[in-house]
Amino acid sequence: MMKSALGRFRLIGLIEGVSYLVLLGIAMPLKYFMDYPAAVKIAGSLHGLFFVLYILALAHVTITNKWSFLKVIGAFIASLLPFGNFVLDARLKKEQ
């Protein structure tokens, strides 16, 4: 999976997707219902790092695989939606 730009992008996308779900589903409730803001600080920082890595991997796979503008925009939008990266990964798996 890590041997190609697409494989690396898929892996980083899955990690970024999980970090987003952890931020939304665990850290945010801990902050607002349990008065534990450190959870968002930690999960948010990690998610931010993974998002930057995702964008870098998206740029790399775009150049390497000559993705169209619409495909790049679709991959970017997928990163903003909960579970979006998992749907994208299922589609990219067929391509790989």
C-alpha positions in Angstrom: 0.0 0.0 0.0 2.9 2.4 0.7 4.9 1.7 -2.4 3.0 4.2 -4.6 1.8 7.8 -4.3 -1.8 6.6 -4.4 -1.1 4.0 -1.7 0.4 6.6 0.6 -2.4 8.9 -0.1 -5.0 6.2 0.8 -3.2 5.4 4.0 -2.9 9.0 5.1 -6.5 9.6 4.1 -7.6 6.8 6.4 -5.6 8.1 9.3 -6.9 11.6 8.7 -10.5 10.3 8.6 -10.1 8.4 11.8 -8.6 11.4 13.5 -11.5 13.5 12.3 -14.0 11.1 13.7 -12.1 10.9 17.0 -12.2 14.7 17.2 -15.9 15.0 16.4 -17.1 11.8 18.2 -14.9 11.7 21.3 -13.0 14.9 21.9 -15.8 17.3 21.3 -18.3 15.5 23.6 -15.5 15.3 26.3 -15.0 19.0 26.0 -18.7 20.1 26.1 -20.3 17.4 28.3 -17.4 16.4 30.6 -15.7 19.8 30.8 -12.4 18.4 29.5 -11.1 20.8 26.9 -7.7 19.1 26.7 -9.2 16.3 24.6 -10.0 18.8 21.8 -6.6 20.4 22.1 -4.8 17.0 21.7 -7.1 15.5 19.1 -7.4 18.8 17.2 -3.6 19.2 17.0 -3.2 15.6 15.8 -6.0 16.0 13.3 -4.4 19.3 12.1 -1.1 17.5 11.5 -2.8 14.6 9.6 -4.8 17.1 7.5 -1.6 18.9 6.4 -0.1 15.5 5.5 -3.3 14.7 3.6 -3.0 17.9 1.6 0.7 17.2 0.8 -0.1 13.6 -0.2 -3.0 14.9 -2.3 -0.6 17.3 -4.1 1.9 14.4 -4.6 -0.7 12.0 -6.0 -2.2 14.7 -8.2 1.2 15.4 -9.8 2.3 11.7 -10.0 -1.0 10.3 -11.3 -2.1 13.4 -13.3 -5.4 13.7 -11.6 -8.0 16.0 -13.0 -9.1 19.2 -11.2 -12.5 17.7 -10.4 -10.9 14.6 -8.9 -8.7 16.8 -6.7 -11.6 18.9 -5.6 -13.6 15.7 -4.8 -10.7 14.4 -2.7 -10.4 17.7 -0.9 -14.2 17.8 -0.2 -14.1 14.2 1.0 -11.6 15.2 3.7 -14.1 17.8 5.1 -17.0 15.4 5.5 -17.3 12.8 8.3 -16.7 9.4 6.7 -15.8 11.1 3.4 -12.3 9.7 3.3 -13.6 6.1 3.8 -15.9 6.5 0.8 -13.1 8.0 -1.2 -10.8 5.1 -0.2 -13.3 2.5 -1.4 -13.3 4.2 -4.8 -9.5 4.6 -5.0 -9.0 1.0 -4.0 -10.6 0.0 -7.3 -8.2 2.4 -9.1 -5.1 0.9 -7.4 
